[in-house]
Amino acid sequence: MSPKEKIEETIQKFFHSMDVQDFELMKEVTAQKEDVVHIGTDSEEIWRGWSELNKATKEQFENLKFYKSNIRELSIHISDSGSVAWYSHLLDAKIKSDTTVQTWKGARFTGVLENIDRQWQIVQTHVSIPESYHTKT
């Protein structure tokens, strides 16, 4: 498997872990370091460090009733050294929690991975909803 294929597999596992609320799979693909950063769509959704992300992910999985994701237009780039990669894609998702139901079409998702002990692990993600998405009539 090429490095890009391994990176894509890691990204797919990340979203599969969300789809099925598999915390162990999420841990497998996310670096358990205190410098990881995950940024969500709400202003308070900034988790810095594995301990914060670990707690937030467990809470999120407990509240999720349904999550189905679809990645579109995935673009992966690898540093010349081969130790860091970054990616971007569009994300379509249907999300149901205890209190809300959301449908995303074309959310913007970016991330960074590090090659740690010959395994690609996610160290940073950021998801955003374009302003035009909220203002369509």
PyMOL commands that set and color helices and strands:
alter all, ss='L'
color gray80, all
select helices_A, chain A and resi 3-20+23-29+50-63+131-135
alter helices_A, ss='H'
color red, helices_A
select strands_A, chain A and resi 37-39+46-48+64-78+84-97+101-116+119-128
alter strands_A, ss='S'
color yellow, strands_A
deselect
rebuild
show_as cartoon
